[in-house]
């Protein structure tokens, strides 16, 4: 007959079985806790990412609002009127007057207003000066312009009008050009630049000057 286990062996077997059961139970509990921790960590991460995204969107919206407000409130300096002394007379100086205007709601600071003029057949290749003219044909003004304030610049060609120039203007072979640049700062610290170019109309020395195809721009 098979030997009958003694009490100590039975106790040992029971303890071993109990230990196995406890170990399995602990493993199950640990696994469940680990799963809960991972789920909690994922939820926390997603919540943090959502919060970060919300902050970024709020910052972007605020910056857009500030930018829009500044665009609405800042100085806007552009050309309001351009006129030349008429009639053009041989032997007399050619004088062109340009008026800039601040249509914005705040002052324009450190305004630099440069104007040039010249008689030429067509626009030149220089992106800053459509007509090549001597330096003394350029007038410069520096000022502060309040809201609704004009600033006038007058430029005179370096020599009196010749009979040949007048004939070319009357025939449309040449035009009288006036052009320039306005640079200024707004109260928010941004720098701005406005360029302009106008000319007489072909064969028309009575009508107003018209914008050139190029050199008319304004920065934001």
C-alpha positions in Angstrom: 0.0 0.0 0.0 1.1 3.6 -0.7 2.5 5.4 2.3 0.2 7.7 4.0 1.5 11.3 4.2 2.2 12.5 7.6 0.7 15.6 9.1 3.7 17.8 8.4 3.7 16.9 4.7 0.0 17.6 4.5 0.5 21.0 6.2 3.4 21.7 3.8 1.3 20.9 0.8 -1.5 23.1 2.1 0.8 26.0 2.7 2.3 25.6 -0.7 -1.1 25.6 -2.4 -2.2 28.6 -0.3 0.9 30.4 -1.3 0.3 29.7 -5.0 -3.3 30.9 -4.6 -2.2 34.1 -2.8 0.5 34.7 -5.4 -2.0 34.3 -8.2 -4.4 36.7 -6.4 -1.6 39.2 -5.8 -0.6 39.0 -9.5 -4.2 39.6 -10.5 -4.5 42.6 -8.1 -1.1 44.0 -9.3 -2.2 43.6 -12.9 -5.5 45.4 -12.3 -3.7 48.2 -10.4 -1.1 48.6 -13.2 -3.8 48.8 -15.8 -5.6 51.5 -13.7 -2.3 53.4 -13.3 -1.7 53.3 -17.0 -5.3 54.4 -17.7 -4.9 57.2 -15.2 -1.5 58.3 -16.6 -3.0 58.3 -20.1 -5.9 60.4 -19.0 -3.6 62.8 -17.1 -1.4 63.1 -20.2 -4.4 63.7 -22.5 -5.7 66.3 -20.0 -2.3 68.0 -19.9 -2.1 68.0 -23.6 -5.6 69.4 -23.9 -4.7 72.2 -21.4 -1.5 73.0 -23.3 -3.4 73.2 -26.5 -6.1 75.4 -24.9 -3.4 77.8 -23.6 -1.7 77.9 -27.1 -5.1 78.7 -28.7 -5.8 81.3 -26.2 -2.4 82.9 -26.7 -2.9 82.9 -30.5 -6.3 84.4 -30.1 -4.9 87.1 -27.8 -2.1 87.9 -30.2 -4.5 88.1 -33.1 -6.7 90.5 -31.0 -3.7 92.7 -30.1 -2.5 92.8 -33.7 -6.0 93.7 -35.0 -6.2 96.4 -32.3 -2.8 97.8 -33.3 -3.8 97.9 -36.9 -6.9 99.7 -36.0 -5.2 102.2 -33.8 -1.8 102.7 -35.4 -0.7 105.6 -37.7 -1.3 105.2 -41.4 0.7 107.7 -43.6 0.0 107.8 -47.3 -0.2 110.3 -50.1 -3.3 112.5 -50.2 -2.5 115.0 -53.0 0.1 115.7 -55.7 0.2 118.7 -57.9 2.6 120.5 -60.1 2.8 124.2 -60.9 0.8 124.9 -64.0 1.1 126.0 -66.7 4.6 124.7 -67.5 6.5 127.5 -69.0 9.9 127.3 -70.8 12.6 128.9 -68.8 10.7 128.6 -65.6 11.3 126.0 -62.8 9.2 122.8 -62.6 7.8 122.6 -59.1 5.9 119.6 -57.7 4.1 119.6 -54.3 3.3 116.4 -52.5 1.1 116.1 -49.5 1.2 113.2 -47.1 -1.6 112.5 -44.6 -1.9 110.5 -41.4 -5.3 108.8 -41.6 -4.6 106.7 -38.5 -5.8 107.2 -34.9 -2.4 107.7 -33.3 0.7 109.8 -34.1 3.4 108.8 -36.6 6.8 109.1 -35.1 10.2 109.9 -36.7 8.5 110.6 -40.1 11.0 110.8 -43.0 9.4 112.1 -46.1 11.6 112.0 -49.3 10.3 113.3 -52.6 11.9 113.4 -56.0 10.8 114.5 -59.5 12.1 114.3 -63.0 11.2 114.3 -66.7 11.7 111.0 -68.5 10.5 108.9 -71.3 9.5 105.9 -69.1 10.0 104.4 -65.7 13.5 103.3 -64.9 14.8 99.9 -63.6 15.7 101.1 -60.1 13.1 99.6 -57.6 13.5 102.7 -55.3 13.8 105.5 -57.8 11.7 105.2 -60.9 13.5 108.1 -62.6 17.2 108.9 -62.3 17.5 112.5 -61.3 20.3 114.5 -59.6 20.4 114.5 -55.8 19.4 118.1 -55.5 16.0 117.3 -57.1 15.0 115.5 -53.9 13.3 117.2 -50.9 13.4 115.7 -47.4 11.2 116.4 -44.4 11.4 114.8 -40.9 8.6 115.4 -38.5 6.0 114.0 -36.1 2.5 113.6 -37.6 -0.5 113.6 -35.4 -3.8 111.9 -36.4 -5.4 113.8 -39.2 -2.3 115.8 -39.8 -0.9 116.6 -43.3 2.8 117.0 -44.2 3.8 118.8 -47.4 7.0 118.4 -49.4 7.9 120.6 -52.4 10.6 119.6 -54.9 12.0 121.7 -57.8 13.8 120.4 -60.8 17.4 121.4 -60.8 17.1 123.5 -64.0 14.4 125.5 -65.7 12.2 123.8 -68.3 13.6 123.7 -71.8 11.7 124.1 -75.0 12.6 120.5 -76.0 11.3 119.1 -72.7 8.0 121.0 -73.0 7.6 119.7 -76.6 8.2 116.1 -75.5 5.7 116.5 -72.7 3.1 117.9 -75.0 3.6 115.1 -77.6 3.6 112.4 -75.0 7.2 111.3 -75.7 8.0 112.1 -72.1 6.3 112.5 -68.8 6.8 114.5 -65.6 7.3 112.0 -62.7 7.2 112.6 -59.0 8.0 109.8 -56.6 9.3 109.1 -53.1 9.2 107.2 -49.9 7.7 107.9 -46.4 9.2 106.0 -43.5 7.9 106.3 -39.9 7.3 104.5 -36.6 4.0 103.9 -34.9 3.5 104.3 -31.1 3.8 100.5 -30.8 7.4 100.5 -32.0 6.8 99.1 -35.5 8.5 100.6 -38.5 6.5 101.3 -41.7 7.3 102.3 -45.2 5.1 103.9 -47.9 6.3 104.3 -51.5 4.6 106.4 -54.2 5.0 107.3 -57.8 2.8 109.5 -60.0 3.2 111.0 -63.5 1.4 113.4 -65.9 -0.9 111.7 -68.4 0.4 111.4 -72.0 -0.2 114.6 -74.0 -2.1 116.0 -71.0 -0.5 118.9 -69.1 -3.8 120.1 -67.6 -5.3 117.0 -65.8 -4.2 115.6 -62.5 -1.2 113.3 -62.2 -2.0 109.6 -62.2 -0.4 106.6 -60.3 2.5 104.8 -61.9 2.1 101.1 -62.6 4.7 100.4 -59.9 6.3 101.9 -56.8 3.0 102.4 -54.9 2.9 100.3 -51.8 2.5 100.4 -48.0 3.7 98.0 -45.4 1.5 96.6 -42.7 
